Amino acid sequence: MPAYVHGEDYFATKLASIHEGNAEEGLPTLHAQIVLADARTGEPVAFLDGTRITNARTGCIGGLAARELATDPVRIGVVGAGAQARWQTRAIAALCDVESVAVYSPSDSKEECADALDEEGIPARAVASAADAVRDASVVVTATTSTEPVFPADALGPGTLVVAIGAYESGMQELEPWVFDRAARVFADVPDEAATIGDLAATTLTATDLVPMAALFDGAGRESADEIVVVESVGSAVFDVAAATAIYEAAREAGLGTDLAL
């Protein structure tokens, strides 16, 4: 996954692989490495943990969405209990005053996820069902690899922000079509790609119906506190190069890292 932001100092290439069976072995399903290189000479300047950068930059989607669109008090309902469930919650907590977090997963991982977040100072608890996680939440995060909807749409209350980050291809689906029927608008980080995933393929929405998430930073947000708003994220390699550049420059300034000869 190569990427370059025009005019910047570096470009990045990420090698990523997903192994679904790893969860049963207690291993991460995603492994990734990022090489950051000088945009003028092509000389590699850093080799970075692409897995952690991918998790963090994806989490920032939820954080930024909540900062711009969440209504107070911020109560998070999370469906999913893996790495991304934690990173989404961390990012939202970093940018918003979070009152509570309810975590649901069909496995015992919901307890581990809630305990880990609580130990970090984020008030989280595990709940018995997806409906329990979503009900009374002002921000709902879906972070699963599901192929069918993961919570009942009628559990959403007025004013809810739904951040869906798990479905990234046509065979995956986290949201019922009725969620989109109830939504005042749908934002997407990459509209053309988001329009092809299972969540949106089950609706009549097309790429032209999706609002680019970048518009949030130009003032395109809520029109009322009662609106249900959806943010769909499929990710982009541009996020990798932006995050890798920021981390590399911060590490150099702090004198961190190890010099390697290739």
Secondary structure, 3 states (H helix, E strand, C coil): CEEECCCCCEEEEEEEEECHHHHHHCCCCEEEEEEEEECCCCCEEEEEEHHHHHHHHHHHHHHHHHHHHCCCCEEEEEECCCHHHHHHHHHHHHHCCEEEEEEECCCCHHHHHHHHHHHCCCCEEECCCHHHHHCCCCEEEECCCCCCCCCCHHHCCCCCEEEECCCCCCCCCCCCHHHHHHEEEEEECCHHHHCCCHHHHCCCCCHHHCEEHHHHHHCCCCCCCCCEEEEECCCCHHHHHHHHHHHHHHHHHHCCCCCCCC
